[in-house]
Amino acid sequence: MSRERNRWSWSSHRRRLHSLSRSNRAELQFPVSRLDRLLRLSPYAQRLSSSTPIFLAGILEYLAAHILDLAGVEARSSHDVRITPEHVQRALDNHEYLSRLFQPGAFPRVSAMPVPEDRL
């Protein structure tokens, strides 16, 4: 009982709250701080909001979970216990939107930024 009393007494030190990472605060598994660091290295870092890495981590986590779920279905259909790269590839090929997303040339590289007409 004395231990309980000392923990909550005013004379004891204030309880230090442990700092939570941004991933924990957003309840995400993907590293928000690492994505923020990598996004800040890009030339358009001035245009990013503080919530951009959180949003990006949520999107990446959703995509990874969805792909792994589809790959798990493929693994079960082939009577396997483990998900192999072949199961992931078959899951991506069989899904209409994901196959379009991961096909070559889905995101063409832009050679130069367009210049607004008022600056010409």
Phi and psi in degrees as GROMACS dihedral restraints (atoms count N, CA, C in turn):
[ dihedral_restraints ]
;  ai    aj    ak    al  type     phi  dphi    fc
    3     4     5     6     1   -65.3    20    10
    4     5     6     7     1   -33.1    20    10
    6     7     8     9     1   -63.9    20    10
    7     8     9    10     1   -40.3    20    10
    9    10    11    12     1   -65.3    20    10
   10    11    12    13     1   -40.7    20    10
   12    13    14    15     1   -67.5    20    10
   13    14    15    16     1   -40.2    20    10
   15    16    17    18     1   -67.8    20    10
   16    17    18    19     1   -32.3    20    10
   18    19    20    21     1   -66.9    20    10
   19    20    21    22     1   -34.8    20    10
   21    22    23    24     1  -103.6    20    10
   22    23    24    25     1     2.4    20    10
   24    25    26    27     1   -72.6    20    10
   25    26    27    28     1   154.3    20    10
   27    28    29    30     1   -72.9    20    10
   28    29    30    31     1   -24.6    20    10
   30    31    32    33     1   -76.8    20    10
   31    32    33    34     1   -20.5    20    10
   33    34    35    36     1   -74.0    20    10
   34    35    36    37     1   166.3    20    10
   36    37    38    39     1   -63.1    20    10
   37    38    39    40     1   150.5    20    10
   39    40    41    42     1   -65.2    20    10
   40    41    42    43     1   141.6    20    10
   42    43    44    45     1   -71.5    20    10
   43    44    45    46     1   128.3    20    10
   45    46    47    48     1   -86.6    20    10
   46    47    48    49     1   124.5    20    10
   48    49    50    51     1   -79.8    20    10
   49    50    51    52     1   132.2    20    10
   51    52    53    54     1   -72.1    20    10
   52    53    54    55     1   137.5    20    10
   54    55    56    57     1   -73.6    20    10
   55    56    57    58     1   140.6    20    10
   57    58    59    60     1  -102.7    20    10
   58    59    60    61     1   138.6    20    10
   60    61    62    63     1   -71.1    20    10
   61    62    63    64     1   162.7    20    10
   63    64    65    66     1   -66.5    20    10
   64    65    66    67     1   -29.7    20    10
   66    67    68    69     1   -66.5    20    10
   67    68    69    70     1   -41.5    20    10
   69    70    71    72     1   -67.7    20    10
   70    71    72    73     1   -40.1    20    10
   72    73    74    75     1   -63.5    20    10
   73    74    75    76     1   -36.5    20    10
   75    76    77    78     1   -87.5    20    10
   76    77    78    79     1    -0.5    20    10
   78    79    80    81     1    57.1    20    10
   79    80    81    82     1    46.7    20    10
   81    82    83    84     1  -117.1    20    10
   82    83    84    85     1   155.7    20    10
   84    85    86    87     1   -94.1    20    10
   85    86    87    88     1   -27.1    20    10
   87    88    89    90     1   -75.7    20    10
   88    89    90    91     1   145.4    20    10
   90    91    92    93     1   -76.9    20    10
   91    92    93    94     1   107.2    20    10
   93    94    95    96     1   -67.4    20    10
   94    95    96    97     1   -41.9    20    10
   96    97    98    99     1   -65.7    20    10
   97    98    99   100     1   -37.4    20    10
   99   100   101   102     1   -66.7    20    10
  100   101   102   103     1   -41.4    20    10
  102   103   104   105     1   -63.8    20    10
  103   104   105   106     1   -38.4    20    10
  105   106   107   108     1   -63.0    20    10
  106   107   108   109     1   -44.0    20    10
  108   109   110   111     1   -62.5    20    10
  109   110   111   112     1   -42.6    20    10
  111   112   113   114     1   -70.2    20    10
  112   113   114   115     1   -35.1    20    10
  114   115   116   117     1   -69.6    20    10
  115   116   117   118     1   -32.8    20    10
  117   118   119   120     1   -71.0    20    10
  118   119   120   121     1   -17.9    20    10
  120   121   122   123     1   -77.0    20    10
  121   122   123   124     1   -15.2    20    10
  123   124   125   126     1   -78.0    20    10
  124   125   126   127     1   159.3    20    10
  126   127   128   129     1   -70.2    20    10
  127   128   129   130     1   -17.6    20    10
  129   130   131   132     1  -100.9    20    10
  130   131   132   133     1    28.8    20    10
  132   133   134   135     1   -64.3    20    10
  133   134   135   136     1   -26.6    20    10
  135   136   137   138     1   -67.0    20    10
  136   137   138   139     1   -22.7    20    10
  138   139   140   141     1   -91.0    20    10
  139   140   141   142     1    -2.7    20    10
  141   142   143   144     1   -87.9    20    10
  142   143   144   145     1   140.2    20    10
  144   145   146   147     1   -87.0    20    10
  145   146   147   148     1   169.1    20    10
  147   148   149   150     1   -72.1    20    10
  148   149   150   151     1   -18.1    20    10
  150   151   152   153     1   -91.8    20    10
  151   152   153   154     1    -4.2    20    10
  153   154   155   156     1   -59.5    20    10
  154   155   156   157     1   -48.2    20    10
  156   157   158   159     1   -65.8    20    10
  157   158   159   160     1   -29.7    20    10
  159   160   161   162     1   -68.6    20    10
  160   161   162   163     1   -44.7    20    10
  162   163   164   165     1   -62.9    20    10
  163   164   165   166     1   -44.2    20    10
  165   166   167   168     1   -64.2    20    10
  166   167   168   169     1   -40.8    20    10
  168   169   170   171     1   -64.0    20    10
  169   170   171   172     1   -38.6    20    10
  171   172   173   174     1   -64.7    20    10
  172   173   174   175     1   -41.4    20    10
  174   175   176   177     1   -65.4    20    10
  175   176   177   178     1   -45.7    20    10
  177   178   179   180     1   -64.1    20    10
  178   179   180   181     1   -38.8    20    10
  180   181   182   183     1   -66.1    20    10
  181   182   183   184     1   -40.7    20    10
  183   184   185   186     1   -62.8    20    10
  184   185   186   187     1   -46.0    20    10
  186   187   188   189     1   -61.8    20    10
  187   188   189   190     1   -44.0    20    10
  189   190   191   192     1   -63.6    20    10
  190   191   192   193     1   -42.7    20    10
  192   193   194   195     1   -64.8    20    10
  193   194   195   196     1   -40.6    20    10
  195   196   197   198     1   -66.8    20    10
  196   197   198   199     1   -43.1    20    10
  198   199   200   201     1   -65.3    20    10
  199   200   201   202     1   -42.9    20    10
  201   202   203   204     1   -67.5    20    10
  202   203   204   205     1   -32.9    20    10
  204   205   206   207     1   -65.8    20    10
  205   206   207   208     1   -45.1    20    10
  207   208   209   210     1   -64.8    20    10
  208   209   210   211     1   -38.2    20    10
  210   211   212   213     1   -67.4    20    10
  211   212   213   214     1   -34.2    20    10
  213   214   215   216     1   -65.1    20    10
  214   215   216   217     1   -37.8    20    10
  216   217   218   219     1   -64.6    20    10
  217   218   219   220     1   -42.3    20    10
  219   220   221   222     1   -62.6    20    10
  220   221   222   223     1   -40.3    20    10
  222   223   224   225     1   -65.5    20    10
  223   224   225   226     1   -42.1    20    10
  225   226   227   228     1   -66.2    20    10
  226   227   228   229     1   -35.8    20    10
  228   229   230   231     1   -69.3    20    10
  229   230   231   232     1   -26.2    20    10
  231   232   233   234     1   -97.0    20    10
  232   233   234   235     1    14.0    20    10
  234   235   236   237     1    60.5    20    10
  235   236   237   238     1    38.2    20    10
  237   238   239   240     1  -108.9    20    10
  238   239   240   241     1   154.0    20    10
  240   241   242   243     1   -91.7    20    10
  241   242   243   244     1   -36.5    20    10
  243   244   245   246     1  -100.9    20    10
  244   245   246   247     1   149.2    20    10
  246   247   248   249     1   -87.0    20    10
  247   248   249   250     1   124.8    20    10
  249   250   251   252     1  -108.2    20    10
  250   251   252   253     1   167.2    20    10
  252   253   254   255     1   -58.8    20    10
  253   254   255   256     1   -29.4    20    10
  255   256   257   258     1   -66.3    20    10
  256   257   258   259     1   -36.6    20    10
  258   259   260   261     1   -66.1    20    10
  259   260   261   262     1   -39.9    20    10
  261   262   263   264     1   -64.5    20    10
  262   263   264   265     1   -42.7    20    10
  264   265   266   267     1   -64.3    20    10
  265   266   267   268     1   -43.0    20    10
  267   268   269   270     1   -64.9    20    10
  268   269   270   271     1   -37.8    20    10
  270   271   272   273     1   -65.2    20    10
  271   272   273   274     1   -40.4    20    10
  273   274   275   276     1   -68.5    20    10
  274   275   276   277     1   -38.3    20    10
  276   277   278   279     1   -69.7    20    10
  277   278   279   280     1   -33.6    20    10
  279   280   281   282     1   -82.3    20    10
  280   281   282   283     1   -17.3    20    10
  282   283   284   285     1   -91.2    20    10
  283   284   285   286     1   129.7    20    10
  285   286   287   288     1   -62.2    20    10
  286   287   288   289     1   -51.0    20    10
  288   289   290   291     1   -77.4    20    10
  289   290   291   292     1   -38.9    20    10
  291   292   293   294     1   -69.3    20    10
  292   293   294   295     1   -32.9    20    10
  294   295   296   297     1   -66.6    20    10
  295   296   297   298     1   -34.9    20    10
  297   298   299   300     1   -71.4    20    10
  298   299   300   301     1   -35.1    20    10
  300   301   302   303     1   -67.2    20    10
  301   302   303   304     1   -37.8    20    10
  303   304   305   306     1  -100.9    20    10
  304   305   306   307     1    11.4    20    10
  306   307   308   309     1   -77.6    20    10
  307   308   309   310     1   153.0    20    10
  309   310   311   312     1   -63.2    20    10
  310   311   312   313     1   138.4    20    10
  312   313   314   315     1    84.4    20    10
  313   314   315   316     1    11.0    20    10
  315   316   317   318     1   -69.5    20    10
  316   317   318   319     1   -31.3    20    10
  318   319   320   321     1  -123.0    20    10
  319   320   321   322     1    91.2    20    10
  321   322   323   324     1   -68.9    20    10
  322   323   324   325     1   145.3    20    10
  324   325   326   327     1   -79.3    20    10
  325   326   327   328     1   136.2    20    10
  327   328   329   330     1   -94.6    20    10
  328   329   330   331     1   127.9    20    10
  330   331   332   333     1   -74.8    20    10
  331   332   333   334     1   -36.1    20    10
  333   334   335   336     1  -143.6    20    10
  334   335   336   337     1   151.3    20    10
  336   337   338   339     1   -73.4    20    10
  337   338   339   340     1   138.4    20    10
  339   340   341   342     1   -68.1    20    10
  340   341   342   343     1   142.5    20    10
  342   343   344   345     1   -99.3    20    10
  343   344   345   346     1   129.6    20    10
  345   346   347   348     1   -60.9    20    10
  346   347   348   349     1   149.5    20    10
  348   349   350   351     1   -66.8    20    10
  349   350   351   352     1   -28.0    20    10
  351   352   353   354     1   -72.4    20    10
  352   353   354   355     1   -14.5    20    10
  354   355   356   357     1   -94.5    20    10
  355   356   357   358     1    -4.2    20    10
